[in-house]
Amino acid sequence: MFSAMKEKVLSRREFLLYSVAAMGTLAMTPWRYWSQQAVEWPDAEKMGRVCLGKVNIRSRPDPNAETVKEIYDDAVVVWLREVVGASPGYGSRRWVETPDGYIYSPRLQPVYNRPNEVLTSLPSAGDEKGMWAEVTVPYVDIIIANPPIRTPSLKDKPFPRLYYSQVVWIDDYKVGSSGTPLYRINQKYGTYGDIFWAPAEAFRPITAEEMAPISPEVTDKKVVVNVIHQTLACYEGKREVHFARVSTGAKFDAEGNAVDKWSTPLGPHPIYRKLMSLHMSGNLTGDYTAVPYTCFITGEGVAVHAAYWHNDFGIPRTHGCINVAPEDAKWFFRWSYPTVSLLPGELDVSKEWPPVGTVVEVVET
């Protein structure tokens, strides 16, 4: 499928520097959307990206330990290992050890820096040209092609970005004025109409093979989500085949007030719509771009989907949806029914009766 001619892979340093040079390729783009300084990520296999505001690096895995350093949103650190430490009084006891000290794990998205070969010619399926692709670097700056930015979560940011594990639709390629290969980025579903350009090496094409259904011959599949234990278990018959920590609906807001409207609804819910990627936006859900592997289970917008904006799985924190880590979301998307092909990457079976989607049983026991 991806047999087009490929360009030479740049070195890590060249990729980082060229990603900045690419910002000058659209002369009509407002300065604040593309001006920034070069950044070098750590030379490490596994890293962590700060995804929840300012964080303190502590001398020990304890919220009362000495602060040795403060870092902020999108800072990238070396992830040595995850350890068990003291809880800050709520939630997880997981901490990440870094060369400088310890960071509370829920505030770090696990990331890697894996630039890709570039497709100079995009694949086609019928009359449609394009491909689904995954971000495989800690983050990549995006350049608005049709300003002004309309997406609420992006328009007030000085440097709009996509983050590791996000999935986007790519429908064009060009070489920028600086010689940097660029892909044109779209959000196929739920979009506000924004179109972006970004350095192509940040994106890995997703193949049909890696999205092939898991256990398609098995008809007896069910899912149990336990909102007490914050877990998701997948069964084939009586055999558990996959287990993951999740984040379901929060019981309290930031001020400690009960918010029953955020609870994940109990009961059996068949999956009725699946999308490779979706811009999620609403009064309750917030605003998140390119949410990967979304599986809707209720007409009110509750879905099982990947979350790249936190690493707090195992703790209730959503507005009703069931957040899972990207790798678990991808597995779940492939395993559950209805089966969705890579292209177009979306299927709605809400009008079929009896329901054909895998039943997600949300329990409180």
C-alpha positions, 0 to 999 in steps of 0.5 A: 500500500505504501510503495511510493518512493521514500526520502532519506531519513534525517538525523535526530539533530537535523530533524529537530532543527528542520522542524523549526525551519519549516515554520517559515514556509507559510509567509502569510501565517501569523508570526505567533503560529510559527515562530519558536526556538530550536529544541533538543530532546534528551538522547534516550530511548524512553522519555516523558512529556509534561502533560499537566502544567508545572511539575516539581522534580523531587529528591525522593518519590514523595510530594513532601520531598525537596524540590530540586527543579521546576519544569513546565508544559511540554518539557521532555525528560529522560524516563529511567523507570517507574517506582512506587512512592508516596501519594500526594493524598489522592490517587496514584503512588506511581513516580517516574525516576529521571536523572534529576530526581522524581516526577509524579507519574500522572503528569508525564506522558510516556513518549519516544522520539522515532522520526520516520521515512517520508512518503513523497507520494501519498497512497490512494483508495478509489477517488480519495488520496491520503493516509492515517498516520500516528505521531511518533515524536514527543510533539510536533509543531503545526502550521495553520494553512487556513488562518485563523485557527478555529479549534478552541483548544489550539487558537490561544496557544502560542505554538499549536502542537500534536503529541505522541500517539495522536492519529491524524489524516494526511492528504497532501505532501510538499517540500517547504521553502527551506527544503523540509518535507511537510505533510498536510494534516486534517481531522477527518471527523469532528473538525472545525475546518482547520488544516495544518502543515507539519514536518513529515518525519513526525508521522508514521503511516498506519498500515492495514496489517497493523489494524487487522481485527484481533480474534475475528472468528470469536463471536462471544466477546464482552467487556467489563469496566469496573468504576470502583477498581478503574479497570477494563477487562476483555473476555472471549467467553469466560477467558480474560484476554486483555486487561487495562487500567482506565480513567472513568467519570470523576466523582468530584470537581477540582473544588471537591464538589460532587458532580454526578453528571460526570459519572460514567453510566452503569449498565450494558452498552453496545459499541455503536460507532468507531473512529480511527480519530476524532476531534472531541468537543462538547460542554461536558467533554472539553476540547481535544484534537485527534483523539485516537481509537474512539469507540462510542457506547452511548448516545450522550457521547460516552466513549472508550478512547485513548488519552494522550493528555494525562497518564493518570489511568487507574484514577477517575478523572473524566467527564464520563468517557473511559480513558485508556492508554493509547496502546490499550485503546488500539488493541481494544479498537481492533478486537471489539465489534463492529470491525472497522477497516483502515479506510475510511476508518469509521463505522456507525451501526447505531441503526442495526438491530439487534445491536452488533457491537461488543457490549461494554458492561459498566459495573460498580462492584 
